[in-house]
């Protein structure tokens, strides 16, 4: 039985120590900015990105992981004797899954499986980590894939934005929702359902929006154990750490993670975005 290598993309936001511990391969998304091309999390890091964004006259755009990148990753892992499981950002949000499928066509006999997580950010991170832990324990490719698929039933993410302007620019949400999100300084809260960002509600202040994230998770995990929590932020680390600490005191998770919103997702989410993702009973 082949060892199983786990591959994901740079929107999973897993902490570097976890990536290294479980030998997870992270394929970088692409950031395009004023005729410059960056590999997400490789050539440009979140701190640098958000600093530059403050004064940028030209807004960045993004592109999915390139097919040649997946070809190289798959080829290297297969040559090392691994079976490969790629768990990736929702195909409804990015063309990354399609890139991986096209790259796999170069290895028709190789043990390569691809899972559309139907999500992104640290909700995707929980799927990846569950599969990686199974792989480290000796699970087969089919078993790891089944765990990644099952994880979709046990995770969710709630996100609040300073503004929906960045989502609107990137075509991720319609103009009507942008208006509703900014009217009277209301703070929008969204989640990801069936692979797409969906609006939930709007609250009056930033503080209420952050507290509402915790309430939504509390409601979702009521009666379920164990619970794992992850908080992501776009250039708002102090707020995110405080939110995670408060969530821990109320939900009592067995594990927590904190992650930066990467430049590619930050291009669409904008500074100040904070999300709370959980995994329960997994």
TAUR-V837968 format. One record per residue. RES is the residue in one letter. D_LAST is the distance of its C-alpha to the last C-alpha in whole Angstrom. Layout:
RES|D_LAST / RES|D_LAST
//
This chain:
X|25 / X|25 / X|22 / X|20 / X|21 / X|18 / X|20 / X|20 / X|22 / X|23 / X|22 / X|18 / X|20 / X|18 / X|20 / X|22 / X|22 / X|18 / X|20 / X|22 / X|20 / X|18 / X|21 / X|20 / X|23 / X|23 / X|25 / X|27 / X|28 / X|32 / X|34 / X|37 / X|39 / X|43 / X|44 / X|41 / X|38 / X|36 / X|32 / X|30 / X|29 / X|31 / X|35 / X|34 / X|31 / X|30 / X|33 / X|36 / X|35 / X|34 / X|38 / X|39 / X|38 / X|40 / X|43 / X|43 / X|45 / X|43 / X|40 / X|37 / X|36 / X|33 / X|32 / X|29 / X|29 / X|32 / X|32 / X|34 / X|31 / X|29 / X|32 / X|32 / X|29 / X|28 / X|31 / X|31 / X|28 / X|29 / X|32 / X|30 / X|29 / X|25 / X|23 / X|22 / X|19 / X|20 / X|17 / X|19 / X|20 / X|21 / X|24 / X|25 / X|25 / X|26 / X|28 / X|26 / X|24 / X|28 / X|29 / X|27 / X|28 / X|31 / X|31 / X|29 / X|32 / X|34 / X|32 / X|32 / X|32 / X|29 / X|26 / X|24 / X|21 / X|21 / X|18 / X|19 / X|16 / X|17 / X|17 / X|18 / X|18 / X|15 / X|13 / X|14 / X|14 / X|10 / X|10 / X|13 / X|11 / X|8 / X|11 / X|13 / X|12 / X|12 / X|15 / X|16 / X|16 / X|18 / X|16 / X|18 / X|18 / X|17 / X|14 / X|13 / X|14 / X|12 / X|9 / X|11 / X|12 / X|9 / X|7 / X|10 / X|9 / X|7 / X|9 / X|13 / X|16 / X|19 / X|22 / X|25 / X|28 / X|32 / X|33 / X|33 / X|36 / X|34 / X|31 / X|35 / X|37 / X|34 / X|34 / X|30 / X|31 / X|35 / X|38 / X|37 / X|34 / X|35 / X|38 / X|36 / X|34 / X|37 / X|39 / X|40 / X|38 / X|35 / X|32 / X|29 / X|26 / X|24 / X|20 / X|19 / X|19 / X|20 / X|20 / X|23 / X|24 / X|24 / X|26 / X|25 / X|28 / X|30 / X|31 / X|34 / X|34 / X|31 / X|30 / X|30 / X|27 / X|25 / X|25 / X|24 / X|21 / X|20 / X|21 / X|19 / X|16 / X|17 / X|17 / X|14 / X|12 / X|14 / X|13 / X|10 / X|8 / X|7 / X|8 / X|9 / X|12 / X|15 / X|18 / X|21 / X|24 / X|27 / X|30 / X|29 / X|28 / X|29 / X|28 / X|24 / X|24 / X|26 / X|23 / X|20 / X|22 / X|23 / X|19 / X|18 / X|21 / X|20 / X|16 / X|15 / X|12 / X|12 / X|12 / X|14 / X|16 / X|19 / X|21 / X|24 / X|24 / X|26 / X|30 / X|29 / X|27 / X|29 / X|32 / X|30 / X|29 / X|31 / X|32 / X|30 / X|27 / X|24 / X|20 / X|17 / X|14 / X|10 / X|7 / X|6 / X|4 / X|0
//
